């Protein structure tokens, strides 16, 4: 069941308890719209983009709640070498691992270095306050290998009220000496974040026949982390818990949303105003009501099982799913990469 069309109405009482959400993205190329911003009017987007031409395009095409800063982000304020690649989206503070990339179909030319520049980098812990921004609620990182060092340069802000981190992660060194997924995961877990989702992007090697099928190698993905509610409970930070429950609901982690709501409503020492308690209660009831049709479908399936039709229904569903997945994967596996 799609919950998106109900969310604005359903979560309005909860949304009213969250006056502002600051969404910070490093590596903002092409980011002129955002589903979260469309859904929640209190979100403001702050994007860092070092490419002057891309920065100009972003400024010209973005909506009202978007602002951009034309600077590279790193662990500290310093001068760094920046590697410009043939595909601008692959440019990085880290040198591309050309020898490794070239083993995969159509990848080598994309990361060929066509220029090197000296750039000034800024740490978020200093760069954001200088721009009048003292909070990161959501941090989104897509910077081709430098994500962990950016988080090190934002540790002061991340240690406060950040509720979500979306981060591109690599499982092999696509850039020389870059941190890998395990390094990123250990750092974020140390700050009380939990891995909630992970996309997986696979590549096929360049000498493999173009129409033959292979599983390919998992190279990178987008990892989504949400903060453990206990982090904020220990600090009696109900404002961040409001944000966390709202973002979790938007991302369709409805079980976590309800867990946070119940924590706010019932945890000892959590003091809520009458308006806050009423808003949470109303949003909780509305969300459960919207989720009801999914539970009804489960009851229908259980009824079919009770009259002996469960096994044929499951077999039909399995075959239908298997056939659809085979068609999808056979098509995708002939491409140079895919996500599963």
N, C-alpha and C positions, 0 to 999 in steps of 0.2 A: 504493500500500500504506500502510495506517495504521500508524505506528510507536508511537503513543501507548501502546497497551496493553502494549508490551514495555519501555518506557523505564525503569520503576522497577527492574525486574530487570536489564536490560541495563547501565544506567549506575550501578548500586549501587557497584561498585568505585571509580568516579570520584567519585561523590557522597560516599563515605566520606572522601575527601581534602579535602572542603570543609565545615568545621565550621559555618559561618554565612554567610548571604547577607542583606544588608539591602536591602530594597525600599522606596524612598521615593516617595510619590505626592503631588503638589500638585494640589488640586482633586479630592478623594477622594469626591465625592458619589456615593452608591449603591454604593460599593466595599466590600461585606461578604463577598465571596468572590473567589477569584483562582485561576486554573488552575495557575499556577506554585507557589502555596502548597500546593495539593492534591497536586502531584506531588513536591515537595521539602520534607521535614520541617524542614530547617534554615533555611528562609526566614522572616524576620520582616518584617512590613509596618508601615510608619509613614506615616500619612496626615495631610495638612494640609487642613483644611476650615474656611473662615471663617464659614459660615452656622451660627448657634447651634442652630437647630432641626434642621438636617441633621446637625450634630455629635452632637446628642443621640440621633438615630435610629441613627447609625453605632455609637455606643458601646453601645446596647442590643442591636443585632442582629449585631455582628461576632463572629468566632470568637476563639479563644484567642491566636493569634499576631498579632492585629491591635492596633495602638494608634493613637490619633488625637490631634491637637493642634488646638485651636480658634483658629487664627490665619491671617491672609492672609500669603502669601509674596511677597517682592519682591526688588529688587536690594540693598536696604539696610534697616536698621531705621529706620522713619520713620512719620509719619502720612500717609495717602493718602485720596483720595476713592474710594469704592467705589460703582459704579453697579448698583443692583438692578433687574432686569428682570422683566417679567411671567412669563416662563419662568425660574425660578430658576437653571437650568443655564446660562443665557446671561449671568448677572451677571459683572461684570469690573471690574478696576482701570482699564480703558480704556472710554471712552464708545462705545456701539454706533454704527455708521455707519448710522443709520436710513434715510437717503435711499437708500443703496445696497441695504440689506437689503430694503426695501419693493418693489424691482423683481422679487422672486422670490415664487413662490406660497406663501402662508401664513406668510411669514417676518416681515413687518413687525410684527404684533402680538406675536410671541414676544420680540422684543428691545426693546419699548417700555419706557422707563425709568419705573418706578413709585416710585422713591425713591433718594436719595443718602445715603450714610453716611460718616462719618470713621472710618477703621479704622487700627489699628497693623499695619504689615507687618514681617516679620522676614526677614533673609537666612539662607539655609540654612547658610552658613559659620559663622554665630554661633549660630543657633537650634538646630541639631542638636547641637553639642557641649554647649550648655546643657542639653539633654535627655539627655545621656550617650551620644550617638551620634556616633562619629567617622569613620564610613565610609558612603559611598553606593555600593553595588554596582550597583543598578539604579535609575534615576531615571525616573519616569513623570509627565508634565506634561500637564494638561488644564485650563488656566486662562483660556481665552478671550482670547488675545492677549498675555498677559504672560509667556509661556514663556521668551523670550530673556532678559528682565531677571532672571528667577529663576535662569537658568543663570549670568548674570554674577555674581549674588550667591552662587553655589555654586562659583565657578571654583576656589577652593582645594581643595575636596573632589573636584571633577571631575578635577582634574589628578593625582590620586593613583590610586586603585584602581577607579574606576567602569568597569564592563565593558559596560553597555548603557544607552541612553537611548531612551525612547519619548516622542514629543512631538507634540502636535497642531500642525499648521502650516497657515497660510492662504496662498492664492495671489492673493487680492484683499483689500483692506482692509475686513474685516467690522467692525473697530473703528477708530476714528479714530487715526491716527498709530501704528498697531501695526507691529511688524516682520513681514516676510513670510518665506516659505520660504527664499529665497536668503540672507537674513540669518542665519537659524538654521543653515542648512547650512554657511555659511562659518565660523561660530563653532565648530561641532562638529568640522569637518574640521581646524581649527587645533589642536584638542586630541587629534588622532589617531583620531577616530571615522570610520567609513565607513557610508554609507547602504546598508542591506541590504533594506529593504522600505518600500513607500509605498502606503497605501490612497488612493483618490480618490473624493471625494464631490461629486456634481454636482447643480445645482438648475435648475429650469425657471422661466421668467418668468411673472409672475402673469396676464398677459393672453393667454397661449397657450391654445388650446382644450384642455379637460381630457382628452380621449381621443386627442388627436393625439400623434404621436411626435416627439421631438426629442432631440438628444444632450445638450442642457443645457450649463451652464458649470461647469467645475471650480473649486470655491471653496475647499475645504479637504481635509485628509486627516490620517492618523496616520503619522508617519515613525518608522521603527525604525533606530537606529544601534547598531552593535557596534564595539568598539575594535579597531583594527589590532593583531594579536598582536605586531608589531614594537615597539609602544610599551612593552609589558611586557618583551619580550626584552632591549631596550636597558637596562632597569633591573634585569635578573635577578630579576624578580618572578614566580616560579613559582606562588605562591599565587593571584594574580590570573589567571594563565593556566589554572589548574585551574577557576576560576569561569567564565571566558570559554568554555572548551570545554563545560562542563556546560550553561550557558545556551544556547549555540548549538545544542547537541543537542536541548534541550527545545523550541526554536523551529523545529526541523527543518532547520536549515542544516547538514546532516550532512557536506558536503564541508569546510566551515570547521572543524567539530569535529575531523575527522581531520587536517586540516592542523595544527591547534594541538597535537593529541596527538603527531604526528610531530615537531613542533618541540621539544616537551618531551623526547621520548625521544632525539632525535638532535642537537640544536643544541649546538655547542661551548660550553663554559662553563656549561651548564645542569646543576646538580648535583641529582640525585634520590636519595632514600634507597631502599633495596631495597623497602620497602613501597610507596612512591610509584611506582616503576617497575613493580612487579607490578600495582598497581591500574590504572594507565594501560594496560598491555599487555592485561590481562583485559577492560577496558571496550572497548578498540579492537577486539579480536577478536569480542566479543559483538555490538557494533554492526554490524560488517561482516556477521556471520552473519544478523542481523535484516534487513539491507538486501538480502540475497541474493535473496529471491523477486522483487523488482523487477528485478534483473538477469536472472533466469530468464525473465521475461516478455519482456524485450527480445530474448533469444536465440530465443524462440518466434517473435516477429515477424520476425526475420532469417531464420529457417528458412522461414517462409511466403514471404518475398521470394525465397528461393533456388529455390523450386519454381514461381515465377511468380504467386503469389497476393498479392504485396505491394501492387501497385497497387489491386486491388479492395478489399483490407482497409483501405488508407489512405483510399480514397474513401468507403467505408462509415463509417469513423470520422469523417471530415470532415463528412459529411452529418448523422450523428447528433449530433455536437457542435454544428454550426451550427443544427440544429433546436432542440436544447435551449436554446442561448444565445438564440435568437430568442424562444422562449416566455418565458424568464426576463426578457429585456430589454423585451419588449413590455409585460409586466405592470409591471415596475419603472418604465419610462419614463412611465407614466401617473400615477405617484406624484409627490410634490413634490420628492423627492430620492432619490438612490440611490448606492451605492458600487460601483465596478468596479475 
